[in-house]
Amino acid sequence: MNPVSPSHFLPPDAMGLRCLDFQGLGTACQIKFREPRQHRALQFAADALDWIGKFEARFSRFRPDSMVSRINAAAGQGWVETDAETDQLLDIADGMFHLTEGIMDPTLLPLLRIWDWKALHERLPDPARVTQALQLTGWEKVERRPGAVRLPEAGMGLDFGGFGKELAVDALSKLAQNAGIADFLIDLGRDVFAQGSNGTHPFWHIGIEDGNAPGNCWGGLAINGRAVSSSGNYARKFTHHGISYGHILDPRTGWPVPRGMSAVTVIAPTCLEAGIYSTAVFVLGTRKGLALASRARGVAVCAQSEQGIDGTLDFGQWLVKAA
């Protein structure tokens, strides 16, 4: 990525907060932080952009020369050698799959190719194509050995988009902490980690978007030392014959999650955990989703559905007035 110059930064505001806005990982990103020394602020911003650029180059399926694209291109053929960083992501994918009982499945790329959210949906995909793509999914099919991975069937494919942004949030949070920055908020496409103070309160104020009225917040969160992730179909969806179809797929059916859930917000120690559980609860629904999340230590969940708002008992301790 290009180096950060002083022109990228507006002067710190009255609270001493700096703001860095950029595009990365396919979404709008923002980092707010307090660092009075200009050279230290520029160095942290440059390090953050450099990390994002390298991560995207290595693991984006939209980059033809990325590691993920190399693995996908070899599907149905031989083994692909992997390095320690790739093995770590594959380990995370494996743990995520088993933790959510198969709901978070990194092998959904064949289905994602059919449900192309960037294209205009004038008609639904052929159900037979969805069924064929579904047969090419399943993390349990992925073969691994030390330093190598193999997708045994042609047409299979990996996509780390289900947890890549969350991993990046956690990585940038560690960068900030290692740089000695006490007050910061990392926001990558609404996957957030907040630490310290926003200058007015000893926490950061994060709104909870209303899944039934996008653009409005029904409540707010006072966050310090925690991550927040939300899942919902209100941002990316299309309507066909009066029925709304969202972008979150159910790996058990190959089709978008049916109507019922509006939005899920999760607070957790790490953004990876928050993102995993927000998606899993959205797919599973309120009853099964909250039962799954209740087994996780330090994870608080709020689920908004057509029936109302429900959640774990500890979610309420983070609530404040809407941002």
C-alpha positions in Angstrom: 0.0 0.0 0.0 1.1 3.6 -0.5 2.9 5.3 2.4 0.8 7.6 4.6 1.6 11.3 4.2 0.5 14.1 6.5 -2.1 15.1 3.9 -4.0 11.9 4.7 -4.7 13.1 8.2 -6.9 15.9 9.3 -5.5 17.7 12.3 -6.6 16.0 15.6 -10.0 17.1 16.8 -10.7 18.9 20.1 -10.4 15.6 21.9 -7.1 14.8 20.3 -8.6 12.0 18.1 -7.2 11.3 14.7 -9.2 9.6 12.0 -7.9 7.4 9.1 -10.5 6.5 6.4 -9.6 4.0 3.7 -11.0 1.2 1.5 -9.8 -2.3 2.3 -11.0 -5.9 2.3 -13.8 -4.9 0.0 -15.4 -2.4 2.5 -15.1 1.0 4.0 -12.7 1.1 6.9 -12.0 3.6 9.6 -9.5 3.9 12.5 -9.8 6.5 15.2 -7.0 6.9 17.7 -5.3 9.3 20.0 -1.5 9.9 19.5 -0.2 13.4 20.0 3.1 12.8 18.2 2.7 13.3 14.4 5.5 10.9 13.4 4.2 8.2 15.7 0.7 8.7 14.4 1.9 8.4 10.8 4.0 5.3 11.5 1.0 3.5 13.1 -1.3 4.5 10.2 1.4 3.3 7.7 1.8 0.0 9.5 -2.0 -0.6 9.6 -2.4 0.0 5.9 0.7 -2.1 5.1 -0.8 -5.0 7.2 -4.1 -4.8 5.4 -2.5 -4.7 2.0 -0.4 -7.7 2.6 -3.2 -9.7 4.1 -5.5 -9.0 1.2 -2.8 -9.8 -1.3 -2.3 -13.2 0.3 -5.7 -14.3 1.2 -8.3 -12.6 -1.0 -10.1 -15.0 -3.4 -10.4 -12.0 -5.8 -6.7 -11.8 -6.2 -5.6 -14.4 -8.9 -2.1 -14.7 -7.5 -3.2 -15.0 -3.8 -2.6 -18.2 -1.8 -6.3 -18.8 -1.6 -6.6 -18.6 -5.4 -3.7 -21.0 -5.8 -5.4 -23.5 -3.6 -8.8 -23.1 -5.4 -7.2 -23.4 -8.8 -5.7 -26.7 -7.8 -9.1 -28.2 -6.7 -9.4 -31.8 -8.0 -5.7 -32.0 -8.6 -2.6 -32.1 -6.4 -1.5 -30.8 -3.1 -0.6 -27.1 -2.6 2.3 -26.3 -0.3 1.4 -23.9 2.5 3.4 -21.7 4.9 2.9 -21.1 8.6 0.5 -18.2 8.1 -1.7 -20.1 5.8 -1.7 -23.1 8.1 -2.8 -20.8 10.9 -5.8 -19.6 8.9 -6.7 -23.2 8.0 -6.5 -24.1 11.7 -8.8 -21.2 12.5 -11.2 -22.3 9.8 -11.2 -25.8 11.1 -11.9 -24.7 14.7 -14.6 -22.3 13.5 -16.4 -25.1 11.5 -16.5 -27.4 14.5 -17.3 -24.7 17.1 -20.5 -23.7 15.1 -21.4 -27.3 14.2 -20.8 -26.7 10.5 -22.6 -23.3 10.2 -19.4 -21.4 9.5 -18.0 -23.3 6.5 -15.1 -21.8 4.5 -15.9 -24.1 1.5 -19.0 -22.2 0.4 -17.3 -20.6 -2.6 -19.2 -22.7 -5.1 -22.5 -21.3 -3.7 -21.1 -17.8 -3.4 -20.3 -17.9 -7.1 -24.0 -18.7 -7.9 -25.4 -16.2 -5.4 -23.4 -13.3 -7.0 -24.5 -10.3 -4.9 -22.7 -7.9 -7.2 -24.9 -8.9 -10.2 -28.4 -7.7 -10.8 -30.8 -10.5 -9.8 -33.5 -10.6 -12.4 -34.2 -14.3 -11.6 -33.3 -16.8 -8.9 -30.5 -19.4 -9.5 -31.7 -22.7 -10.9 -32.3 -24.9 -7.9 -30.4 -27.7 -9.7 -27.3 -25.5 -9.9 -27.6 -24.7 -6.2 -27.9 -28.4 -5.4 -24.8 -29.2 -7.5 -22.8 -26.4 -5.8 -23.9 -27.6 -2.4 -22.5 -31.0 -3.1 -19.1 -29.4 -3.6 -19.1 -27.9 -0.2 -18.2 -29.3 3.2 -15.1 -28.5 5.3 -14.8 -32.2 6.2 -13.8 -32.9 2.6 -10.7 -30.7 2.8 -7.5 -32.8 3.0 -4.6 -31.5 5.1 -1.1 -32.6 6.0 1.8 -30.6 7.6 2.6 -27.8 5.2 0.1 -28.7 2.5 -3.6 -28.7 1.7 -5.7 -30.3 -1.0 -9.3 -29.8 -2.3 -10.1 -33.2 -3.7 -13.0 -32.3 -6.0 -12.8 -30.1 -9.1 -15.0 -27.0 -8.5 -14.4 -26.8 -4.8 -13.1 -23.6 -3.4 -12.2 -21.8 -0.2 -13.3 -18.3 0.9 -12.0 -16.7 4.1 -14.4 -13.8 3.8 -16.5 -15.1 6.6 -13.8 -14.3 9.1 -11.1 -12.4 7.3 -12.2 -8.9 8.4 -12.6 -10.0 11.9 -9.0 -11.4 12.0 -7.8 -8.1 10.5 -9.6 -6.1 13.2 -7.8 -8.2 15.9 -4.5 -7.8 14.2 -4.8 -4.0 13.9 -5.8 -3.8 17.5 -2.6 -5.6 18.5 -0.7 -3.2 16.3 -2.2 -0.3 18.1 -1.5 -1.8 21.5 2.1 -2.6 20.6 2.5 1.0 19.4 1.6 2.2 22.9 -1.8 3.7 21.7 -4.2 3.5 24.6 -7.4 4.9 23.0 -8.5 3.6 19.6 -11.4 2.2 17.6 -10.8 -0.2 14.7 -13.8 -0.4 12.3 -13.6 -2.6 9.3 -17.0 -2.7 7.6 -18.8 -2.6 11.0 -16.6 -5.2 12.6 -15.2 -3.3 15.5 -12.7 -3.4 18.4 -12.6 -0.5 20.8 -10.1 0.3 23.5 -9.9 3.1 26.0 -11.8 6.4 25.8 -13.4 8.4 23.1 -12.4 11.6 24.9 -15.8 12.2 26.4 -16.5 9.0 28.2 -14.2 6.1 29.5 -15.5 4.0 26.6 -16.5 4.2 22.9 -20.2 4.6 21.9 -21.3 2.2 19.3 -24.8 2.2 17.8 -26.9 -1.0 17.3 -28.5 -0.7 13.9 -32.2 -1.6 13.7 -32.5 -4.5 11.3 -36.1 -3.5 10.6 -35.3 0.1 9.9 -31.8 0.3 8.4 -30.0 3.5 9.0 -31.5 3.9 12.5 -30.2 2.6 15.8 -32.5 1.2 18.4 -29.8 1.3 21.1 -26.1 1.9 21.8 -23.2 0.1 23.5 -20.5 1.4 25.8 -17.4 -0.5 24.7 -13.9 -0.6 26.2 -11.6 -3.6 25.6 -14.2 -5.6 23.6 -15.1 -6.3 20.0 -18.5 -5.9 18.4 -19.8 -7.6 15.2 -23.2 -7.5 13.7 -24.9 -9.7 11.1 -28.0 -8.9 9.1 -29.5 -9.0 5.6 -30.6 -5.4 5.6 -27.5 -4.1 3.9 -27.2 -6.6 1.0 -30.3 -8.2 -0.4 -32.6 -8.3 -3.4 -36.3 -8.9 -3.8 -37.8 -11.4 -6.3 -41.5 -11.8 -6.7 -42.1 -10.0 -3.4 -39.7 -12.2 -1.4 -36.5 -10.7 0.1 -33.3 -12.7 -0.3 -30.3 -11.7 1.8 -26.5 -12.4 1.4 -26.1 -14.7 4.3 -26.3 -18.3 3.1 -27.4 -21.4 5.1 -24.8 -24.0 4.4 -27.3 -26.8 5.1 -29.5 -25.8 2.2 -27.4 -23.6 -0.1 -30.1 -20.9 0.0 -30.2 -17.6 1.8 -31.4 -17.6 5.4 -35.2 -17.4 5.2 -37.1 -14.4 6.7 -37.4 -14.3 10.4 -34.1 -13.0 11.7 -33.4 -9.2 11.2 -30.0 -8.6 12.9 -27.6 -10.1 15.4 -25.1 -8.1 17.5 -22.4 -9.9 19.5 -19.9 -8.5 22.0 -16.8 -10.6 22.6 -13.2 -10.5 23.7 -12.0 -10.7 20.1 -13.6 -9.7 16.8 -13.0 -13.2 15.5 -15.3 -14.6 18.2 -17.8 -11.8 17.8 -18.0 -12.4 14.0 -18.3 -16.2 14.3 -21.2 -16.0 16.7 -23.0 -13.2 15.0 -23.2 -15.2 11.8 -23.9 -18.5 13.5 -26.8 -17.1 15.6 -28.3 -15.4 12.5 -28.3 -18.7 10.6 -29.5 -20.9 13.4 -32.2 -18.5 14.6 -32.8 -17.1 18.1 -33.4 -20.3 20.1 -30.7 -22.5 18.7 -28.3 -19.6 18.2 -28.5 -18.3 21.7 -28.1 -21.8 23.0 -24.9 -22.2 21.0 -23.5 -18.8 22.1 -24.3 -19.3 25.7 -21.6 -21.9 25.9 -18.9 -19.4 25.0 -17.2 -17.5 27.8 -17.4 -13.7 27.6 -19.7 -13.6 24.6 -22.9 -11.5 24.9 -25.5 -11.7 22.1 -28.6 -9.7 21.1 -30.8 -11.1 18.4 -33.5 -9.1 16.6 -36.2 -11.1 14.8 -39.7 -10.6 13.6 -40.9 -11.6 17.0 -38.9 -9.0 18.8 -35.5 -8.6 20.6 -33.9 -11.4 22.7 -30.4 -12.1 23.9 -28.1 -13.4 26.6 -28.5 -11.9 30.1 -25.1 -10.2 30.1 -25.8 -8.2 26.9 -27.7 -5.6 28.9 -24.7 -4.5 30.9 -23.2 -2.9 27.8 -26.3 -1.0 26.8 -26.6 2.8 26.8 -28.7 5.3 24.9 -28.6 5.0 21.2 -25.6 6.6 19.5 
